[in-house]
Amino acid sequence: MLIFLLDENIPADNNGSERAIRNVKVKQKVSGQFKSLEGAQNYANLRSVIDTSRKRGLNEFESLVSIMQGNSLF
């Protein structure tokens, strides 16, 4: 339960997780809903790549282009 005491790379709070889901909630608030399950999944995939790229200090656009070209990024 207190694993963050054993590993300094693990944060003691969940603020990162809360920030990660904030974009989805704002999207739902603005548009009211996702029009399809496929659209929601596509949005989640894009946000995942963008957020992971930011956390790793990578350029988000270059990361998306790399993935679209079939290269493994992470």
C-alpha atoms as an extended CHARMM CRD file, in Angstrom:
* protein
*
        74  EXT
         1         1  MET       CA              0.0000000000        0.0000000000        0.0000000000  PROA      1               0.0000000000
         2         2  LEU       CA              2.8450000000        2.3980000000        0.7130000000  PROA      2               0.0000000000
         3         3  ILE       CA              5.0310000000        1.1940000000       -2.1590000000  PROA      3               0.0000000000
         4         4  PHE       CA              6.1330000000        4.7790000000       -2.8600000000  PROA      4               0.0000000000
         5         5  LEU       CA              8.2340000000        4.5530000000        0.3150000000  PROA      5               0.0000000000
         6         6  LEU       CA             10.3000000000        1.7840000000       -1.2730000000  PROA      6               0.0000000000
         7         7  ASP       CA             10.6650000000        3.2450000000       -4.7770000000  PROA      7               0.0000000000
         8         8  GLU       CA             11.4860000000        6.9260000000       -5.2560000000  PROA      8               0.0000000000
         9         9  ASN       CA             10.1810000000        6.8190000000       -8.8550000000  PROA      9               0.0000000000
        10        10  ILE       CA              6.6270000000        6.2330000000       -7.6410000000  PROA      10              0.0000000000
        11        11  PRO       CA              4.8100000000        9.4290000000       -6.6330000000  PROA      11              0.0000000000
        12        12  ALA       CA              3.0560000000        9.6240000000       -3.2800000000  PROA      12              0.0000000000
        13        13  ASP       CA             -0.0960000000       11.0930000000       -4.8750000000  PROA      13              0.0000000000
        14        14  ASN       CA             -2.2720000000       10.3510000000       -7.8910000000  PROA      14              0.0000000000
        15        15  ASN       CA             -2.2450000000       13.8490000000       -9.3900000000  PROA      15              0.0000000000
        16        16  GLY       CA             -0.7120000000       12.5430000000      -12.6320000000  PROA      16              0.0000000000
        17        17  SER       CA             -3.5850000000       10.1260000000      -13.0840000000  PROA      17              0.0000000000
        18        18  GLU       CA             -6.1510000000       12.8060000000      -12.3690000000  PROA      18              0.0000000000
        19        19  ARG       CA             -4.5310000000       15.1530000000      -14.8900000000  PROA      19              0.0000000000
        20        20  ALA       CA             -4.4990000000       12.3660000000      -17.4930000000  PROA      20              0.0000000000
        21        21  ILE       CA             -8.2710000000       11.8520000000      -17.3590000000  PROA      21              0.0000000000
        22        22  ARG       CA             -9.0910000000       15.5670000000      -17.1860000000  PROA      22              0.0000000000
        23        23  ASN       CA             -8.9480000000       15.9870000000      -20.9950000000  PROA      23              0.0000000000
        24        24  VAL       CA            -11.5670000000       13.2770000000      -21.4780000000  PROA      24              0.0000000000
        25        25  LYS       CA            -13.9270000000       14.8700000000      -18.9770000000  PROA      25              0.0000000000
        26        26  VAL       CA            -13.5020000000       18.3110000000      -20.5630000000  PROA      26              0.0000000000
        27        27  LYS       CA            -14.2210000000       16.8060000000      -24.0130000000  PROA      27              0.0000000000
        28        28  GLN       CA            -17.3880000000       15.1910000000      -22.6780000000  PROA      28              0.0000000000
        29        29  LYS       CA            -18.4470000000       18.4230000000      -20.9820000000  PROA      29              0.0000000000
        30        30  VAL       CA            -17.9640000000       20.5230000000      -24.1200000000  PROA      30              0.0000000000
        31        31  SER       CA            -19.4650000000       18.1720000000      -26.6980000000  PROA      31              0.0000000000
        32        32  GLY       CA            -21.8270000000       16.3390000000      -24.3510000000  PROA      32              0.0000000000
        33        33  GLN       CA            -20.7940000000       12.8760000000      -25.4830000000  PROA      33              0.0000000000
        34        34  PHE       CA            -18.7620000000       10.7830000000      -27.8560000000  PROA      34              0.0000000000
        35        35  LYS       CA            -20.7890000000        9.9530000000      -30.9670000000  PROA      35              0.0000000000
        36        36  SER       CA            -19.5600000000        6.3610000000      -31.1850000000  PROA      36              0.0000000000
        37        37  LEU       CA            -17.5420000000        3.8070000000      -29.2790000000  PROA      37              0.0000000000
        38        38  GLU       CA            -14.9370000000        3.8500000000      -32.0550000000  PROA      38              0.0000000000
        39        39  GLY       CA            -14.6170000000        7.6340000000      -31.7400000000  PROA      39              0.0000000000
        40        40  ALA       CA            -14.1330000000        7.3630000000      -27.9850000000  PROA      40              0.0000000000
        41        41  GLN       CA            -11.4720000000        4.6750000000      -28.4500000000  PROA      41              0.0000000000
        42        42  ASN       CA             -9.6520000000        6.7220000000      -31.0900000000  PROA      42              0.0000000000
        43        43  TYR       CA             -9.6800000000        9.7620000000      -28.8200000000  PROA      43              0.0000000000
        44        44  ALA       CA             -8.3370000000        7.6910000000      -25.9110000000  PROA      44              0.0000000000
        45        45  ASN       CA             -5.5430000000        6.2760000000      -28.0860000000  PROA      45              0.0000000000
        46        46  LEU       CA             -4.5030000000        9.7390000000      -29.2830000000  PROA      46              0.0000000000
        47        47  ARG       CA             -4.5510000000       11.1670000000      -25.7620000000  PROA      47              0.0000000000
        48        48  SER       CA             -2.4960000000        8.2270000000      -24.5290000000  PROA      48              0.0000000000
        49        49  VAL       CA              0.2400000000        8.8260000000      -27.1120000000  PROA      49              0.0000000000
        50        50  ILE       CA              0.2350000000       12.5850000000      -26.5290000000  PROA      50              0.0000000000
        51        51  ASP       CA              0.3300000000       12.3290000000      -22.7330000000  PROA      51              0.0000000000
        52        52  THR       CA              3.0290000000        9.6440000000      -22.7630000000  PROA      52              0.0000000000
        53        53  SER       CA              5.1240000000       11.6800000000      -25.1910000000  PROA      53              0.0000000000
        54        54  ARG       CA              4.8830000000       14.7370000000      -22.9310000000  PROA      54              0.0000000000
        55        55  LYS       CA              5.8710000000       12.7480000000      -19.8490000000  PROA      55              0.0000000000
        56        56  ARG       CA              8.9170000000       11.3720000000      -21.6900000000  PROA      56              0.0000000000
        57        57  GLY       CA              9.9240000000       14.7610000000      -23.0710000000  PROA      57              0.0000000000
        58        58  LEU       CA              9.2220000000       13.8110000000      -26.7010000000  PROA      58              0.0000000000
        59        59  ASN       CA              7.6210000000       15.9560000000      -29.3830000000  PROA      59              0.0000000000
        60        60  GLU       CA              3.9410000000       14.9570000000      -29.5310000000  PROA      60              0.0000000000
        61        61  PHE       CA              3.5400000000       15.5540000000      -33.2630000000  PROA      61              0.0000000000
        62        62  GLU       CA              6.6700000000       13.5890000000      -34.1430000000  PROA      62              0.0000000000
        63        63  SER       CA              5.4730000000       10.7590000000      -31.9140000000  PROA      63              0.0000000000
        64        64  LEU       CA              2.1080000000       10.6130000000      -33.7090000000  PROA      64              0.0000000000
        65        65  VAL       CA              3.7910000000       10.7040000000      -37.1300000000  PROA      65              0.0000000000
        66        66  SER       CA              6.1740000000        7.9330000000      -36.0910000000  PROA      66              0.0000000000
        67        67  ILE       CA              3.3110000000        5.7190000000      -34.9670000000  PROA      67              0.0000000000
        68        68  MET       CA              1.3450000000        6.3950000000      -38.1510000000  PROA      68              0.0000000000
        69        69  GLN       CA              4.4090000000        5.2710000000      -40.1270000000  PROA      69              0.0000000000
        70        70  GLY       CA              4.3220000000        1.9700000000      -38.2660000000  PROA      70              0.0000000000
        71        71  ASN       CA              7.2990000000        2.5660000000      -35.9850000000  PROA      71              0.0000000000
        72        72  SER       CA              7.2220000000        1.4050000000      -32.3780000000  PROA      72              0.0000000000
        73        73  LEU       CA              7.7240000000        4.4150000000      -30.1620000000  PROA      73              0.0000000000
        74        74  PHE       CA              7.4270000000        3.2630000000      -26.5770000000  PROA      74              0.0000000000
